[in-house]
């Protein structure tokens, strides 16, 4: 049973992390070259108009006043309006539209990685130095080594162009208006909730290739970590004792070994998932899925500072939540961690 004190302690530790990230983002953007007021007003705007824009944005205030206002707004998830990408649109609205895209991709990609990586890692450890072990290790090494910008187009070429089984890009067929049934922003979930089975099948078919690309890389890392962790656990005295008492090998591994071997694997899963929430930029680009990663890259390129601030802080918030989930999972697998 997880203690409330443990969870509250972890939640309190998130506050200085988020404040530190917010301070770092504020400092970097204020030290970077360029004038937000000039970006909004345009290069041909008069100096008087540029000054009016600076005054309206509060850029003429002392730096500590701007910093305090920024922290207060960030705590309320108010990041102002977009300068360029979606002019005069609140950043929170832009993020609300983009974040579910990346979230859906990250969830399905990670599910594929976990469902394949953990069993393969256990199998590889149990059958150490066998043909199965060597094959699994080679496959994992290939999964880590092959870059997404190569594996993505290769899968598109094979399954979309040659075989014609799956679509090449997007989240759903252009024939469907998914905005009419939007609830969560997750296309597969929204179509299921609406009972639109044809739309759900279309969304699922569009998700297979990008999720598989992410899943292959995730599976490779998870299987390698699972193998090394399980090998370490198998060599422990309590595992040999269980086998000496006549317990079967499968029961020993699954009952005594699996739970302890999962602790370092949970760390890898958490880091991977947190990174994907920050934006699988290559995957989103290859499959033309406009998620939060693509949004951040575009905002940096054009100098849309409110979008950059909002995106980075949202990513930091989600990453800290994932770390909180990892800590809670630790305490479930091994209650001694709470101490």
C-alpha positions in Angstrom: 0.0 0.0 0.0 1.4 3.4 -1.0 1.5 5.9 1.8 0.0 9.3 1.4 3.1 10.9 2.9 5.3 9.3 0.2 3.1 10.7 -2.6 2.9 14.2 -1.0 6.6 14.3 -0.5 7.2 13.4 -4.2 4.6 16.0 -5.3 6.4 18.7 -3.2 9.7 17.9 -4.9 8.1 18.7 -8.3 7.7 22.3 -7.3 11.4 23.4 -7.3 12.0 21.4 -10.5 9.3 23.2 -12.3 10.4 26.6 -11.0 13.9 25.8 -12.0 12.8 24.9 -15.6 10.6 28.0 -15.8 13.5 30.2 -14.7 15.9 28.6 -17.2 13.4 29.1 -20.0 12.9 32.7 -19.1 16.6 33.4 -18.9 17.4 31.7 -22.2 14.7 33.5 -24.1 15.6 36.9 -22.7 19.3 36.3 -23.5 18.6 35.0 -27.0 19.0 37.5 -29.9 15.9 39.1 -31.4 13.2 41.5 -30.3 9.7 40.0 -29.8 8.1 43.4 -30.3 9.8 43.8 -33.6 8.7 40.3 -34.6 5.1 41.1 -33.9 5.2 44.6 -35.4 7.1 43.6 -38.5 10.4 44.9 -39.8 8.8 47.8 -41.6 7.0 49.1 -38.6 7.8 52.5 -37.2 9.8 52.8 -34.0 6.8 54.4 -32.3 4.6 51.4 -33.1 7.4 49.0 -31.9 7.6 50.8 -28.6 3.8 50.6 -28.2 4.0 46.8 -28.7 6.8 46.6 -26.2 4.7 48.5 -23.7 1.7 46.3 -24.2 3.8 43.2 -23.7 5.4 44.6 -20.6 8.9 44.4 -22.1 9.8 47.8 -20.7 9.3 46.7 -17.1 12.2 45.8 -15.0 13.5 42.2 -15.5 12.4 41.1 -12.0 8.9 42.3 -12.7 8.7 40.4 -15.9 10.1 37.3 -14.2 7.5 37.5 -11.4 4.7 38.0 -13.9 6.0 35.1 -16.0 6.0 32.7 -13.0 2.5 33.7 -12.0 1.2 33.2 -15.5 3.0 29.9 -15.9 1.5 28.6 -12.7 -1.9 29.3 -14.3 -0.8 27.8 -17.6 -1.3 31.2 -19.2 1.4 31.8 -21.8 -0.1 34.6 -23.8 -0.9 34.5 -27.5 1.1 33.1 -30.5 3.0 35.8 -32.4 3.5 34.0 -35.7 2.4 30.3 -36.0 -1.2 30.9 -35.1 -1.3 34.7 -34.7 -3.5 36.0 -31.9 -4.4 32.5 -30.8 -3.9 31.6 -27.1 -0.9 29.3 -26.6 -3.0 27.1 -24.3 -5.4 26.5 -27.2 -2.6 25.7 -29.6 -1.1 23.2 -27.1 -4.6 21.7 -26.5 -4.8 20.8 -30.2 -1.2 19.5 -30.5 -0.5 17.7 -27.3 -3.1 14.8 -27.8 -1.4 14.0 -31.2 1.9 13.4 -29.5 0.3 11.7 -26.5 -1.5 9.2 -28.6 1.6 8.4 -30.6 3.7 8.0 -27.5 1.2 5.7 -25.7 0.8 3.3 -28.6 4.5 3.3 -29.4 5.4 2.6 -25.8 2.8 -0.1 -25.5 4.3 -1.9 -28.5 7.8 -1.5 -27.0 6.7 -2.8 -23.6 4.7 -5.8 -24.9 7.6 -7.0 -27.0 10.6 -5.8 -25.0 9.8 -7.4 -21.6 9.0 -10.9 -22.9 12.0 -10.9 -25.2 14.3 -9.7 -22.5 13.2 -12.4 -20.1 13.5 -15.1 -22.7 16.9 -13.9 -23.7 18.1 -14.0 -20.0 16.6 -17.4 -19.2 18.2 -18.8 -22.4 21.5 -17.1 -22.0 24.1 -17.7 -24.8 21.6 -19.8 -26.8 20.6 -19.2 -30.4 17.4 -17.4 -29.0 19.6 -15.1 -26.9 21.9 -14.2 -29.7 19.0 -13.6 -32.1 17.2 -11.3 -29.6 20.4 -9.4 -28.8 21.1 -8.8 -32.5 17.5 -7.7 -33.1 17.7 -5.3 -30.2 21.0 -3.9 -31.4 19.5 -3.4 -34.9 16.5 -1.7 -33.3 18.7 0.8 -31.5 21.1 1.4 -34.4 18.6 2.0 -37.2 17.6 5.7 -37.2 13.9 6.6 -37.4 14.4 8.8 -40.5 15.5 5.6 -42.3 13.2 3.0 -40.8 10.1 5.2 -41.2 10.4 5.7 -45.0 11.4 2.1 -45.4 8.1 0.9 -43.7 6.2 3.4 -45.7 7.7 2.1 -48.9 7.0 -1.5 -48.0 3.6 -1.4 -46.4 2.1 1.6 -48.1 3.6 1.8 -51.6 4.5 -1.8 -52.4 1.9 -3.8 -50.5 -0.7 -1.0 -50.2 -1.9 -2.2 -46.8 -1.5 0.9 -44.8 -1.8 4.7 -45.4 1.4 6.8 -45.6 0.7 9.8 -43.4 -1.8 11.7 -41.3 -4.0 10.6 -38.4 -7.2 9.7 -40.2 -8.6 9.7 -43.7 -9.5 13.1 -45.1 -13.0 11.8 -45.8 -13.8 12.0 -42.1 -14.4 15.1 -39.9 -12.9 14.0 -36.6 -13.4 17.5 -35.1 -17.1 17.0 -35.0 -16.7 14.2 -32.4 -13.7 15.6 -30.6 -13.7 14.8 -26.9 -10.2 13.9 -25.8 -8.2 14.8 -28.9 -7.1 11.2 -29.1 -8.5 10.1 -32.5 -8.8 6.4 -31.7 -10.5 7.1 -28.4 -12.9 9.7 -29.7 -14.0 7.5 -32.6 -14.6 4.6 -30.2 -16.6 6.9 -27.8 -18.7 8.1 -30.7 -19.3 4.5 -32.0 -17.9 5.4 -35.4 -16.3 2.1 -36.3 -15.2 3.0 -39.8 -13.5 6.1 -38.5 -11.8 4.1 -35.7 -10.5 1.6 -38.2 -9.1 4.4 -40.4 -7.5 6.0 -37.3 -6.0 2.7 -36.2 -4.6 2.0 -39.7 -3.0 5.4 -39.7 -1.4 4.8 -36.3 0.2 1.4 -37.0 3.3 2.6 -38.9 4.3 5.6 -36.8 3.7 3.6 -33.5 5.6 0.7 -34.9 8.6 2.9 -35.7 8.7 4.2 -32.1 7.9 0.8 -30.7 10.8 -0.9 -32.4 13.3 1.5 -30.8 11.6 1.3 -27.5 11.5 -2.5 -27.6 15.2 -2.6 -28.3 16.1 -0.6 -25.2 13.6 -2.3 -22.9 14.7 -5.8 -24.0 18.3 -5.1 -23.4 17.7 -3.6 -20.0 15.3 -6.4 -19.1 17.9 -9.0 -20.1 20.7 -7.5 -18.0 18.5 -6.9 -15.0 17.0 -10.4 -15.1 20.5 -12.0 -15.4 21.5 -10.2 -12.3 18.4 -11.3 -10.4 18.7 -14.9 -11.5 22.2 -15.1 -9.9 20.9 -14.0 -6.5 20.9 -16.4 -3.5 17.1 -16.3 -3.0 16.6 -17.5 -6.6 18.9 -20.5 -6.1 17.1 -21.2 -2.8 13.7 -21.3 -4.5 15.0 -23.7 -7.1 16.7 -25.9 -4.5 13.4 -26.2 -2.7 11.9 -27.8 -5.9 10.1 -24.8 -7.3 9.9 -24.8 -11.1 12.1 -22.6 -13.2 9.2 -20.7 -14.8 7.5 -20.1 -11.5 10.7 -18.9 -9.9 11.5 -16.5 -12.6 8.0 -15.0 -12.9 7.1 -15.0 -9.2 10.5 -14.0 -7.6 12.6 -12.7 -10.4 10.3 -10.6 -12.5 9.2 -8.2 -9.9 12.8 -7.3 -8.8 14.1 -7.2 -12.3 11.5 -4.7 -13.3 12.8 -1.9 -11.1 15.6 -0.6 -13.5 13.4 -1.4 -16.5 10.7 1.0 -15.1 13.3 3.7 -15.1 14.0 3.2 -18.8 10.3 3.1 -19.7 9.7 6.3 -17.7 12.5 8.2 -19.4 11.5 7.0 -22.8 7.8 7.9 -22.3 8.7 11.3 -20.9 11.0 11.9 -23.9 8.2 10.9 -26.3 5.8 13.3 -24.7 8.3 16.0 -25.4 7.8 15.3 -29.1 8.9 12.5 -31.3 10.0 15.1 -33.9 11.4 12.7 -36.5 8.4 10.4 -36.4 6.0 13.3 -36.6 7.9 14.7 -39.5 8.2 11.5 -41.5 4.5 10.6 -41.1 3.2 14.2 -41.4 1.7 14.1 -37.9 1.8 17.6 -36.4 2.5 17.0 -32.8 4.0 19.1 -30.0 7.6 18.2 -31.1 7.1 19.6 -34.5 5.3 22.7 -33.0 8.3 23.4 -30.8 10.8 23.1 -33.6 8.8 25.4 -35.8 8.3 28.0 -33.0 12.1 28.1 -32.3 12.8 28.6 -36.0 10.4 31.6 -36.4 10.9 33.0 -33.0 7.4 32.5 -31.6 8.5 33.0 -27.9 5.1 32.3 -26.2 4.8 29.0 -28.0 8.3 28.1 -27.1 7.7 28.9 -23.4 4.4 27.1 -23.2 5.6 24.0 -25.0 8.8 23.6 -23.0 7.0 24.1 -19.7 4.3 21.8 -20.7 6.9 19.2 -21.6 8.6 19.7 -18.2 5.4 19.3 -16.3 4.5 16.1 -18.1 8.0 14.7 -17.6 7.8 15.4 -13.9 4.4 13.6 -13.7 6.0 10.6 -15.5 8.8 10.6 -12.9 6.2 10.7 -10.2 4.5 7.7 -11.7 7.9 5.9 -11.9 8.5 6.6 -8.2 5.1 5.3 -7.2 5.7 2.2 -9.3 9.0 1.7 -7.5 7.2 1.7 -4.2 4.7 -0.8 -5.4 7.4 -3.2 -6.7 9.6 -2.8 -3.7 7.9 -1.2 -0.6 11.3 -0.7 1.0 11.9 2.2 -1.3 9.4 4.3 0.6 11.7 4.1 3.6 
